[in-house]
Amino acid sequence: MAEHRLSLAINGRERLLEKRLVPFSMPAELPAAGNGQARLGSVAIVGLGYVGLPTALALLGSAAQITGFDVSEDRLRAIETGDVDLSDLDVARLEKASGDDSFRLTSDSAALAEADAVIVCVPTPVDENHLPNLSALRSACQTVVAHAHPGQTVILTSTSFVGTTRQLLAEPLHTRGLVAGTDVYVAFSPERIDPGNADHLQRETPRVVGGATTQCALRAARVIGQLTDSVYLVSSPEAAELTKLYENIFRAVTLALANEFSDVCGTLGLDPIEVTLAAATKPYGFLAAFPGPGVGGHCIPCDPHYLLWQLHGRNRPTPLIEQAMQSIHARPARVVERAAEVLAADGRALGGAKVMVVGVSYKAGVSDVRESPALLIIDGLARRGVDVGYHDSLVPVVATPEGSLHSVAAPTGADWDLAIIHVVHPDADYTWVRDCPRVLDATYLFEGLLDSPVQRSVV
Ligand SMILES: NC(=O)c1ccc[n+]([C@@H]2O[C@H](COP(=O)([O-])OP(=O)(O)OC[C@H]3O[C@@H](n4cnc5c(N)ncnc54)[C@H](O)[C@@H]3O)[C@@H](O)[C@H]2O)c1
């Protein structure tokens, strides 16, 4: 295994890791990587979404048989035709996989019974009240338990509340007569994939594994160790589950703080990006987060609610996390308010104005609009009587409360009273924005993207 040095905020603290975090080394009896021989037998991936599909593709060559199982026929068809949102590396892998007998896709859950190892990557969203929606996870775990056999390794990777792995996998398996650590091997290993980010590849991103027993952790680490060069073992699935929640809560809190700090900078007449970059020159104890229009995607706006939900009624207040989530959810409304202020500065009312939202996916370089702040901004503008349009080269249509809205394919800046920059995709053409009379830059970074500066306001 490659050496990976943990970066801690305070130099020298690495010593504290002894006996708490165990770097995993691949056992010598497994074939070495790159010798043409697969290290693993058959591996099944349950749920082929943003996480599951790249995970399945990353196992090409490492597992003798890879089975991708998904309940959605539409998703399977999209994968077969290559109509999926993947990095360039994974597009190439998918092309390779389509002619490879060791890679198969199925909606038949019976295929799970043939696997030596099963990795579960199904969605764990929240509902409109920010309460966990566990239906996909429960259903996937029931399917996995029903098809499990002695000797199988089952690894849950979906983010969830603490105790999920035992409740939904180890205990039902036990009821079936399969004891974790003896008959089957059950573990949790949080996923750390970052779609659209080529700087942090799966192989270079360390993974954490927590098993129901030590044997469970070791068996699971052999599988996860094919996806990444560094695996760390923790003492239990619960420790691994909370690790993932902590990571994403940390991100939620820092993003909420970055947004609040940008408001502080606005009040004091300072540039939040300049201040953030200057603070980030400190080589320890500060991690830069940048303000924006809100926080989207399947993780940060959802995952912290799994912990808040779990702690509710336990007399364990978590005001910081609760406040961060409230701030995150309130941010798109703040963007709408700023749009009204920018127009009002020119004596224009928001109602009746033509406003173009630039970029609607939740982050740059992806077409995923789940929990995207843009959807709330579009809805908030429409409710205020705005004639709202959007342009996104990666997202042709979005659902709205009224039905759907299509991307304006080739917008003309002068047609709009205001452009709100929500997200900017790499290599997309934004020169037309120069002709908009007003620009509200919710990314805070738009100015540097054009050759000549635009007149813009920030949130
Ligand atoms: N997307 C990310 O950036 C990311 C990053 C890290 C962790 N995660 C976590 O990984 C998990 C998966 O997220 P995702 O973004 O890949 O979800 P996704 O919605 O993109 O994909 C999930 C897939 O699972 C399938 N599915 C649903 N129920 C199923 C079932 N019962 N059996 C088989 N397949 C089923 C769906 O059809 C879909 O294709 C979540 O817990 C998420 O929090 C996501």
PDBQT file of the ligand as one rigid body, heavy atoms in Angstrom, charges set to zero:
ROOT
HETATM    1  N1  LIG A 501     -22.908  11.620  -5.443  1.00  0.00    +0.000 N 
HETATM    2  C1  LIG A 501     -21.893  11.915  -4.672  1.00  0.00    +0.000 C 
HETATM    3  O1  LIG A 501     -21.115  12.823  -4.937  1.00  0.00    +0.000 OA
HETATM    4  C2  LIG A 501     -21.605  11.101  -3.430  1.00  0.00    +0.000 A 
HETATM    5  C3  LIG A 501     -20.340  11.218  -2.819  1.00  0.00    +0.000 A 
HETATM    6  C4  LIG A 501     -20.073  10.484  -1.686  1.00  0.00    +0.000 A 
HETATM    7  C5  LIG A 501     -21.064   9.682  -1.156  1.00  0.00    +0.000 A 
HETATM    8  N2  LIG A 501     -22.301   9.575  -1.749  1.00  0.00    +0.000 N 
HETATM    9  C6  LIG A 501     -23.280   8.695  -1.153  1.00  0.00    +0.000 C 
HETATM   10  O2  LIG A 501     -23.366   7.525  -1.978  1.00  0.00    +0.000 OA
HETATM   11  C7  LIG A 501     -24.704   7.031  -1.988  1.00  0.00    +0.000 C 
HETATM   12  C8  LIG A 501     -25.184   6.902  -3.422  1.00  0.00    +0.000 C 
HETATM   13  O3  LIG A 501     -25.283   8.201  -3.992  1.00  0.00    +0.000 OA
HETATM   14  P1  LIG A 501     -25.383   8.444  -5.548  1.00  0.00    +0.000 P 
HETATM   15  O4  LIG A 501     -25.143   9.906  -5.748  1.00  0.00    +0.000 OA
HETATM   16  O5  LIG A 501     -24.552   7.472  -6.297  1.00  0.00    +0.000 OA
HETATM   17  O6  LIG A 501     -26.918   8.092  -5.805  1.00  0.00    +0.000 OA
HETATM   18  P2  LIG A 501     -27.651   8.048  -7.218  1.00  0.00    +0.000 P 
HETATM   19  O7  LIG A 501     -29.041   8.513  -6.975  1.00  0.00    +0.000 OA
HETATM   20  O8  LIG A 501     -26.832   8.717  -8.258  1.00  0.00    +0.000 OA
HETATM   21  O9  LIG A 501     -27.665   6.527  -7.633  1.00  0.00    +0.000 OA
HETATM   22  C9  LIG A 501     -28.243   5.539  -6.927  1.00  0.00    +0.000 C 
HETATM   23  C10 LIG A 501     -28.612   4.373  -7.854  1.00  0.00    +0.000 C 
HETATM   24  O10 LIG A 501     -29.164   3.394  -6.998  1.00  0.00    +0.000 OA
HETATM   25  C11 LIG A 501     -30.267   2.802  -7.669  1.00  0.00    +0.000 C 
HETATM   26  N3  LIG A 501     -31.131   2.189  -6.671  1.00  0.00    +0.000 N 
HETATM   27  C12 LIG A 501     -32.060   2.765  -5.876  1.00  0.00    +0.000 A 
HETATM   28  N4  LIG A 501     -32.629   1.844  -5.086  1.00  0.00    +0.000 NA
HETATM   29  C13 LIG A 501     -32.036   0.672  -5.378  1.00  0.00    +0.000 A 
HETATM   30  C14 LIG A 501     -32.187  -0.645  -4.893  1.00  0.00    +0.000 A 
HETATM   31  N5  LIG A 501     -33.057  -0.929  -3.932  1.00  0.00    +0.000 N 
HETATM   32  N6  LIG A 501     -31.434  -1.626  -5.428  1.00  0.00    +0.000 NA
HETATM   33  C15 LIG A 501     -30.556  -1.363  -6.422  1.00  0.00    +0.000 A 
HETATM   34  N7  LIG A 501     -30.371  -0.131  -6.931  1.00  0.00    +0.000 NA
HETATM   35  C16 LIG A 501     -31.094   0.862  -6.406  1.00  0.00    +0.000 A 
HETATM   36  C17 LIG A 501     -30.912   3.956  -8.415  1.00  0.00    +0.000 C 
HETATM   37  O11 LIG A 501     -31.713   3.488  -9.490  1.00  0.00    +0.000 OA
HETATM   38  C18 LIG A 501     -29.672   4.744  -8.875  1.00  0.00    +0.000 C 
HETATM   39  O12 LIG A 501     -29.265   4.346 -10.169  1.00  0.00    +0.000 OA
HETATM   40  C19 LIG A 501     -25.518   8.006  -1.150  1.00  0.00    +0.000 C 
HETATM   41  O13 LIG A 501     -25.634   7.520   0.153  1.00  0.00    +0.000 OA
HETATM   42  C20 LIG A 501     -24.681   9.256  -1.148  1.00  0.00    +0.000 C 
HETATM   43  O14 LIG A 501     -24.914  10.028  -0.004  1.00  0.00    +0.000 OA
HETATM   44  C21 LIG A 501     -22.578  10.265  -2.877  1.00  0.00    +0.000 A 
ENDROOT
TORSDOF 0
